[in-house]
Amino acid sequence: MIFVVCGPGGVGKGTLVKRVLELVGDVTLSRSWTTRSPRHGEDPGAYVFVGREDFEAKVRAGGFLEWTEFPGTGHLYGTPLPDSGVGERGDLLLEIELDGARQVRRDHPDAVVILVVAPSISVQEERLRGRGDDEQAVARRLEVGRFEEKLGRQLADHVVVNDDVERAAGELAGIIESYRKRMETT
């Protein structure tokens, strides 16, 4: 199964996914590629950081499950096609932007799309600042985020409010497990 965790910047997707990986076994997190530079203090393993030429060559080779250019920044993000034998169950967890989630849903209609949202715009804004985004980037991400949340609610099978990491991670893990149980009974 493919589980897609998407949402606007600053809602805490990465934090939730990291915790979910501790709670749920037999799921592989896809490591996305990006053309942006690593943020200060960011885990260097969070992405495969590449130049635009390398990214575009992989696009031309059909090497991505999904890819997108983030509005206003020009940075490219993409999920490489999974290697064969991903996870014992073959379950794949993607942490991606909304445009990528739409692409995955188009090509894999059985993918489970989970939208993560912040409990408020002020919390989202605080999280964006906390990760080191400058004022212009924060304003842009919030503006794009309102649009993404609206579209995401139309696309998603589930919406998880990230008001408390443990509670929200438990909810997300429960969603994954419920789909696994459905697959076992069919």
N, C-alpha and C positions, 0 to 999 in steps of 0.2 A: 504494500500500500504506500501511497504518497500522502504525507501530511504536510500541508503548506501553512506556515505561520507567517502572516503578513500584517502590516500596519504602518502608520506614519512614523517618521523619525521621532525618537524621543519617548516612545511609549513603553520601552523596556523589553522589546522582543528578544534581544540577545541574552539579557539576564534571565528571562523566563525559560528560554530554550536551554540554557546551560543547566538550570535547576531540573528541568524535565528530563534531561539526559541522565541525571542522577537517579531519578524516580522510575524511569521506564527502561526496561532492558530490550535488547534486540532491535534497536533502531539506530540508524546511521545518519549523522548530520552531514549534509552536503556542505562542502567548503566552497563558498562563492569566490569568483574572481572579481577584481575591481581595478580600475585605472586610477583611483584616487590614492593619495599618499596616506600612510598610517597616521592616525590621530595620536597626539601626545598621550602616552600611557596605555595605548591600545595593545592588546595581546597580538604579537606579530603573527600568530597562527589563526587569527580571526578570519582572514581573507588570504587569497593568493593575490598579492599586489603585483600588477604587471603594467607594462607600457601599453599605450593605445594601439600601436602596431601589432603587438602580440595578441591582444584581445581581438582586434578586427580579423586577424588571420584565423583565429579559432572560430569566429562567427562564420567566415567564408567556408571553413571546413565542416560546418554543421556540428560543431562540438559542444553546443549548449542546449540544455533542456529548455531554458528561457534566458533572455537577456534584455536589458533596457538601458537607456540613457537617462540619468536622473535629471529632471527638469531644472534648469537654471544653473547647473554646475558643469554640465558637459561630461561628468564622470560616468563611465560605463560599469554596469554590474551584471554578472551572469552566473547561472548555475550550470556547471559542466555536466554532461551526460554521465550517469552513474556507471561505475565499473560493474562488470558482471559479478554476481554473488554478494551484492550489498546486503549486509546483515543476514543473520540466519533466516529470518522471516522475509527478507527482502524489503522491509519497511524503510522508507526514506523520509527524513525530516528536512524540510527546506525552510530557511528563515530568509524571506525575500520581500521585495517591494511589491506594491499592488499591481503594477503593470506586469511583472513577472508572474504573479499569482493568476492573472487573467490568461496569460499564455499557457500556463500549466493546465488550467481548467479547460481551455479550448482543446488542447492536445490529449489530455487525460481527464475526461469528464468524471471519472470515479475518484479523483483526488479529493481529499478532505481539506477544505479551506477554512482556516481559523483566523479571524481578525482580532488583533490585540489593540486595545485602545487605552489611553490614559484616563484616570478618573476625572480629570479636568484639563482645560487648556493651560492653566497656570502650573499644574504639576508637569505637564509635557514640556512647557517652556523652561522650567527649573531643571529638568533632566537634560535638555539640550545644552543649556549653559554649563551644567555640571560635567558634561563630557568634553567641554572646551570649544564648542561652536561659538564663533563671533556673533555680534549682534545682527549683522546683515544675514548671516546663515540661519540664525534662530528665527528671524522674521519670515524668511523665505520658507523654511521648513514648516512653520506653523500655518502659513497660508496654503501651501501645497497639502499639508496634513488634513485640513478641513475638507478639502475636495476628496482626498484619498479615503478618509473615513466614510464619507457619504457613499462613494462607490463601493468601498469594501463591505459595507453593511448589505448592499445588494448582491454581492458575489459570495459572501461567506456562508458556510454551513453553520458556523458558531461564532459568537462574539465573546471574548474574554476581557473583562475590565481588569487592568493591572493596577489594582489599588493596594495590594499586599502581595509580595512576591510568593510567599509560601501558599497562600490561598489560591492565587491565580495559577501557579505552577501545578497545584493539586487538581484544579479544574481542567487544565490543559492535559495533564496526564490521564485524567479520567475520561476525557473525550477520546484520546488515542486508544485506551484500553477498551472502551465500549465498542469502537469499530472493529477491533481485533476479535472481540467476543462474537460480534455479528458474523464475521467472516468464518469463524470456527463452526458456527451452527448452520452455515449454508453450504 
